[in-house]
Amino acid sequence: MITIALISSIGGAGRTSLATALAHHMSLLGRSVRLVQLDPKNNLPFQLGLNSPAERGVFQAVQHQLSMLDIQLPVDAPFQACAFGNTTLSQLCSFEHQLVDNPQSLTTALFRDTQAGVIQLLDLPAWPSAMANAALSFTDLNLVLLTPDTHSVLGIDPLLPHLLRSRGASYFLMNRFDSTKVLHLDLWTLCKTKLGHRLLPFYLHEDQSLPESTAAGTPLGAYAPKSQLLEDHQKLANWIDAELT
């Protein structure tokens, strides 16, 4: 099994939307994909058009030794999907302490009863977090999502040492980019200088069709089939597919 992590240094960077899009496009490339949300926001069901949050998810799989097959979301999609699951604040705090002391418990749950050849896409919570730290110990590829604002770019330096200790290779991708905005261009240049080849040479365009399609409960491809962002997602999926070959 190959595990790919999507991570960011800020909340609201678009990880869950991108993870959902990648799961779809990589499935169309013939890959067997499982999308797993490790973010306690537990909002993956809504991204996939469901009307209620997931009561069971990764949290319950870790705590009760459930199979990932037991917590799959009932979605009409060409890929499997698992949410984080419903938790109280007290349960979440205890779970994070558990992961600090025993990060292997997360690995055991994610790999339990998983077939060979599956690509597991992990939607990680914003850094720093105990779940992201635990996941980086076993991921094969890390995709760090940036947005063209100073908070996101300033978050690169604190994250870099942890990425260097990760087993997998790490690359950075700019999201919500508008080449007509001077600030966006300046931050792109700064990131290119800082990250070199680790910054992917293409970006994901800012596109209002994405939040509109999510609100409508409709995949972007059906809502806006001529969207530039749709092409961006396909390009990224093709890049990942080539990187894994």
Backbone torsions as a table, in degrees:
resi	resn	phi	psi	omega
1	MET	NA	140.3	177.5
2	ILE	-108.3	132.1	-177.4
3	THR	-115.6	125.0	179.8
4	ILE	-117.1	129.3	-179.4
5	ALA	-107.3	136.3	169.9
6	LEU	-107.6	123.5	-173.3
7	ILE	-139.1	157.5	175.0
8	SER	-150.3	162.3	-179.9
9	SER	-91.8	-4.5	178.6
10	ILE	-135.1	156.3	172.3
11	GLY	-78.5	157.6	177.5
12	GLY	75.7	20.1	-178.8
13	ALA	-81.8	-10.5	179.5
14	GLY	98.2	22.5	-176.8
15	ARG	-62.9	-48.0	-174.4
16	THR	-66.3	-40.5	177.3
17	SER	-62.5	-43.3	-179.6
18	LEU	-68.4	-41.4	179.2
19	ALA	-59.7	-41.1	178.7
20	THR	-64.1	-43.9	179.5
21	ALA	-64.1	-42.6	-179.6
22	LEU	-65.3	-39.5	178.5
23	ALA	-59.3	-41.5	179.4
24	HIS	-66.0	-51.2	-175.1
25	HIS	-68.3	-36.7	179.4
26	MET	-70.6	-30.9	174.2
27	SER	-64.2	-39.6	178.6
28	LEU	-66.6	-21.3	176.3
29	LEU	-83.6	2.6	176.9
30	GLY	94.9	6.8	179.5
31	ARG	-85.5	145.5	172.6
32	SER	-87.9	116.3	-168.5
33	VAL	-122.7	138.7	169.7
34	ARG	-123.8	124.0	178.0
35	LEU	-98.2	124.6	-176.4
36	VAL	-125.2	122.9	176.5
37	GLN	-93.0	120.7	175.1
38	LEU	-104.9	11.6	178.3
39	ASP	-91.1	122.9	-179.0
40	PRO	-61.2	-10.6	175.3
41	LYS	-58.1	-26.9	171.8
42	ASN	57.1	35.9	-175.4
43	ASN	-99.8	6.8	180.0
44	LEU	-58.3	-41.5	179.9
45	PRO	-54.7	-38.1	-179.4
46	PHE	-69.8	-35.0	175.8
47	GLN	-62.7	-28.4	-176.9
48	LEU	-97.4	11.8	174.1
49	GLY	87.4	8.8	176.9
50	LEU	-84.5	156.8	-173.5
51	ASN	-100.9	-1.2	-178.1
52	SER	-141.6	152.5	178.7
53	PRO	-69.2	162.3	179.8
54	ALA	-85.2	122.7	177.2
55	GLU	-73.4	-36.9	179.4
56	ARG	-112.5	142.1	179.4
57	GLY	-163.8	-151.1	-176.7
58	VAL	-60.4	-39.4	178.8
59	PHE	-55.6	-48.0	-179.8
60	GLN	-68.6	-33.6	178.8
61	ALA	-64.2	-40.0	178.6
62	VAL	-69.7	-45.4	-173.7
63	GLN	-72.4	-31.6	-173.1
64	HIS	-119.5	16.4	177.8
65	GLN	53.1	43.6	177.8
66	LEU	-84.1	152.8	172.7
67	SER	-74.9	151.5	174.9
68	MET	-61.9	-26.8	177.2
69	LEU	-66.9	-26.3	-179.0
70	ASP	-73.9	-18.7	-173.8
71	ILE	-115.3	13.8	-179.7
72	GLN	-63.7	142.0	176.5
73	LEU	-78.6	143.7	-180.0
74	PRO	-82.4	73.8	-175.7
75	VAL	-111.7	149.1	175.7
76	ASP	-91.8	84.1	-175.3
77	ALA	-147.9	157.5	-179.9
78	PRO	-80.8	17.6	-179.3
79	PHE	-143.7	161.2	174.2
80	GLN	-83.4	153.1	179.5
81	ALA	-145.3	137.5	178.4
82	CYS	-133.8	129.7	178.5
83	ALA	-88.3	178.8	179.1
84	PHE	-75.3	-35.6	-177.9
85	GLY	101.5	158.0	-177.2
86	ASN	-79.3	133.0	178.5
87	THR	-142.0	156.7	169.3
88	THR	-89.3	166.7	178.5
89	LEU	-61.7	-39.5	179.5
90	SER	-64.1	-43.9	178.8
91	GLN	-63.3	-39.8	-179.1
92	LEU	-65.9	-42.4	178.0
93	CYS	-61.9	-43.3	178.4
94	SER	-63.7	-39.5	-179.7
95	PHE	-64.2	-42.1	179.5
96	GLU	-65.2	-39.5	175.3
97	HIS	-63.0	-38.4	177.7
98	GLN	-60.9	-41.8	-179.0
99	LEU	-69.4	-33.1	176.4
100	VAL	-64.4	-43.3	-178.9
101	ASP	-78.4	-32.6	-175.3
102	ASN	-142.8	72.9	-179.5
103	PRO	-62.4	-20.5	-179.4
104	GLN	-63.1	-22.6	-178.6
105	SER	-64.3	-32.2	177.3
106	LEU	-71.3	-43.8	178.2
107	THR	-57.7	-45.6	-178.7
108	THR	-58.9	-43.7	-178.7
109	ALA	-66.8	-43.6	-175.8
110	LEU	-69.9	-27.4	-177.5
111	PHE	-99.2	-1.3	-177.7
112	ARG	-70.0	126.0	176.6
113	ASP	56.5	35.7	179.4
114	THR	-103.6	130.3	-177.8
115	GLN	-75.9	151.6	176.0
116	ALA	-65.0	147.6	177.1
117	GLY	92.5	-7.3	179.2
118	VAL	-78.4	136.9	171.4
119	ILE	-98.1	122.0	-177.8
120	GLN	-104.4	116.3	178.0
121	LEU	-96.5	120.4	-178.6
122	LEU	-104.7	122.2	174.0
123	ASP	-92.5	98.0	-174.3
124	LEU	-87.5	152.2	174.1
125	PRO	-69.6	164.1	-179.4
126	ALA	-59.9	142.6	178.1
127	TRP	-75.9	142.6	0.3
128	PRO	-87.6	148.1	174.9
129	SER	-158.9	151.2	179.8
130	ALA	-64.2	-35.2	-178.7
131	MET	-69.3	-42.4	177.9
132	ALA	-63.9	-41.4	179.9
133	ASN	-63.2	-41.6	178.7
134	ALA	-65.1	-41.5	-177.4
135	ALA	-67.4	-36.5	-177.5
136	LEU	-65.1	-12.5	179.0
137	SER	-77.1	-14.8	-177.4
138	PHE	-133.9	2.5	-179.0
139	THR	-72.8	152.5	179.4
140	ASP	-98.1	-23.0	179.8
141	LEU	-151.6	130.8	179.2
142	ASN	-114.7	128.2	178.0
143	LEU	-115.7	110.7	-177.0
144	VAL	-94.1	120.0	-176.3
145	LEU	-91.7	122.1	176.8
146	LEU	-107.1	155.2	168.7
147	THR	-122.8	151.5	-175.2
148	PRO	-78.2	66.2	175.0
149	ASP	-143.8	159.8	-172.2
150	THR	-66.0	-34.5	-179.3
151	HIS	-61.7	-42.7	179.7
152	SER	-66.6	-45.6	-177.8
153	VAL	-67.3	-37.9	178.1
154	LEU	-67.0	-21.0	179.1
155	GLY	-79.2	-4.9	-178.0
156	ILE	-66.5	-49.1	-173.7
157	ASP	-60.0	-44.9	178.1
158	PRO	-64.3	-26.6	-177.0
159	LEU	-83.9	-30.6	-173.0
160	LEU	-53.8	-46.8	-178.8
161	PRO	-58.9	-35.4	179.7
162	HIS	-72.4	-35.5	176.3
163	LEU	-66.1	-36.7	-179.9
164	LEU	-66.5	-28.1	178.4
165	ARG	-86.2	-7.8	-179.8
166	SER	-71.1	152.1	178.2
167	ARG	-68.5	-33.7	-174.0
168	GLY	-91.2	162.8	173.6
169	ALA	-73.3	149.1	-176.8
170	SER	-123.0	135.8	176.7
171	TYR	-133.1	156.8	-178.1
172	PHE	-114.8	144.2	-177.9
173	LEU	-136.0	131.0	178.6
174	MET	-87.7	128.7	-179.9
175	ASN	-112.5	155.7	176.9
176	ARG	57.2	45.7	-175.5
177	PHE	-94.2	137.3	177.7
178	ASP	-128.0	108.1	-174.6
179	SER	-69.9	-6.7	177.4
180	THR	-87.4	-7.9	-177.7
181	LYS	-98.9	126.2	-176.1
182	VAL	-61.5	-42.8	-179.8
183	LEU	-59.4	-42.4	179.3
184	HIS	-61.0	-44.1	179.6
185	LEU	-65.0	-40.8	179.2
186	ASP	-64.5	-41.9	-179.7
187	LEU	-70.6	-33.4	174.3
188	TRP	-60.9	-45.5	179.5
189	THR	-62.5	-42.3	178.5
190	LEU	-62.1	-45.2	179.9
191	CYS	-65.6	-38.2	178.6
192	LYS	-63.2	-41.1	178.1
193	THR	-65.6	-41.3	-176.8
194	LYS	-74.4	-39.0	-169.0
195	LEU	-104.6	-19.6	-179.6
196	GLY	60.6	-132.6	-175.6
197	HIS	-70.5	-10.7	178.8
198	ARG	-74.0	-15.8	172.7
199	LEU	-88.8	118.8	-178.4
200	LEU	-61.1	141.1	-172.6
201	PRO	-77.1	7.6	174.7
202	PHE	-131.3	166.0	-177.1
203	TYR	-137.0	169.9	177.6
204	LEU	-100.2	122.6	-176.0
205	HIS	-70.3	148.5	171.0
206	GLU	-68.8	129.7	-173.9
207	ASP	-149.6	116.3	-178.5
208	GLN	-66.5	-17.0	179.8
209	SER	-63.9	-27.4	-177.2
210	LEU	-66.5	-55.6	177.7
211	PRO	-63.1	-30.7	178.1
212	GLU	-66.1	-42.9	-179.7
213	SER	-67.4	-36.8	177.7
214	THR	-64.6	-43.9	179.1
215	ALA	-63.4	-32.4	179.9
216	ALA	-82.6	-7.8	-178.1
217	GLY	68.6	29.9	-176.4
218	THR	-123.3	135.1	176.7
219	PRO	-57.3	147.8	-178.0
220	LEU	-57.5	-38.1	-178.5
221	GLY	-62.4	-32.8	178.4
222	ALA	-83.9	-33.0	-177.2
223	TYR	-76.9	-42.1	-177.8
224	ALA	-140.7	76.1	-173.4
225	PRO	-63.8	-15.9	179.1
226	LYS	-104.6	15.7	-178.0
227	SER	-65.6	136.8	174.5
228	GLN	-62.9	-35.5	179.7
229	LEU	-62.9	-34.6	177.2
230	LEU	-60.8	-42.3	175.8
231	GLU	-64.5	-38.5	178.1
232	ASP	-60.8	-44.3	179.8
233	HIS	-61.7	-41.4	179.0
234	GLN	-64.9	-40.8	178.4
235	LYS	-61.6	-43.1	179.1
236	LEU	-65.1	-42.3	178.2
237	ALA	-62.0	-40.5	177.5
238	ASN	-63.7	-39.8	178.9
239	TRP	-63.3	-45.8	179.2
240	ILE	-62.5	-43.5	-180.0
241	ASP	-58.9	-42.1	178.0
242	ALA	-68.5	-36.8	-179.4
243	GLU	-65.5	-30.7	-177.8
244	LEU	-87.3	-11.1	-177.3
245	THR	-78.5	NA	NA
